[in-house]
Amino acid sequence: MNSILRQIVAVLAAFCLFGLPNGITSYGNFGDRPIRGVNLGGWLVLEKWIRPSVFSGLPDSVDDEYKFCQTLGKTEAAKRLRSHWDSWVTEQDIVNYKNAGINHVRIPIGYWALDIKQGEPWVSGSWDYVVKAVGWCKKYGLKVMLDLHGAPGSQNGNDHSGQSGSINFYSNDENLQRATNVVKQMATFANGTNWRDTVTIIQLLNEPILWGNEYNYRLTRLKQYYRMAYDAVRAVNNIAVVAVHDAFIDPSNWYYLRDDSHYYWMMLDVHLYQVFGDEYKNLSCQEHEKVACRYRDRLRQANQKLWTVVGEWSLATPISCSNKANIARQQIGVYEMATGWFFWAHKNEQGWQDWSFQDSYKNGRIRPNNVNVAVCP
């Protein structure tokens, strides 16, 4: 049986056994409208640049949630974190997103929301806020992607993994297994009667980094983890879409997730920013309007294999530009040629409007419900 026929059989079996995931009208078409989403960034995984006031009084070297908890101790860290969790995302925020034309919310979490090993400094309690946010989204008709943003050992060495510094996720079997166990708990929750129609996407890992001398080893281990975590999700949840990040390599590396009949309901997450890297530093503001067009064909092609969503993007550019509304319209127009997008992030305490959906909506730069047609050569 060839691969295409096997895939058809697998999909038909999924239809017969489990029905279609909520909002999906046909395989390969994510509903009748594109994903238009925001990331609840800096909330359940601290990012100092997003909300620096939480780090007030701490040394500059305390730049992630691990060091934050380690330095303050569990009692004081819990006090600060609960105050932050209670205020950074509220029910009114979800109402505002709904009114603005947003239909999805991506909730980044750390593995420590569901798994803290003895000796680790993490503070527990953030999962309660996941449940609260999902409840608000259900109330107002928004869908949710639950995203494992920080894995044991760190998958990228960045602060947004929870622990900056070394990348140790891949080299330890226990790390892969712990992450798998957390994803399984996320999927079990998503399969609950109250949430099946709301939590429709489970993301196995955010921004794994493969670069460097260990590229081949890390890629092999990442694919191993994706298989482990996928199987764990499917053991408890047969209708959620399972999303994988592209690890910043060509999307074709992940097409096997569509061609192999072992997998179904798969999504590819790509992150596209116009501020990081030398390729953007000399562009004019007018040239920034055309950057999204570079991705058009690649996104279209990937979307023919897997639902492909731009899970993170912003309006940040290396130079100050007055045409951000045009840059936003171009990006939205291109990304909706695939499955859609999630803006990073919902707000920024420092007033960095290019990184704040709330500010970009208020000042008219982003209008999700408008006709955002990209003009590409």
DAJOMO-V986054 format. One line per field, one symbol per residue. phi: phi as a letter, one per 40 degrees, with the letter a starting at -180 (. if undefined). Layout:
phi: ???
This chain:
phi: .cccccccccccccdccbgcddgbcacgbcgcaccbbbcccgccbcbdccbccccdgcddccbacccdccccgcccccccccccdcbcbbdcdcdccdcchcbbbbbcbcdccbabcdgccdcchccdccccccccccdbgccbbcbccbbdggcagbdcchachcbbdccbdccccccccccccdccdcccdcbdcbcbbbccacfcbbdhccdccccccccccdcdcccccccbabbccbbbccfgbddccbcdccccccbafbbbbbbbbbbchccbcbccccccccddcccdcccccccccbdbbccaaabcbcbcbcbccccccccdccccccchabcbbcaaccgcccbbcdcccccgcbbdccccccbbc
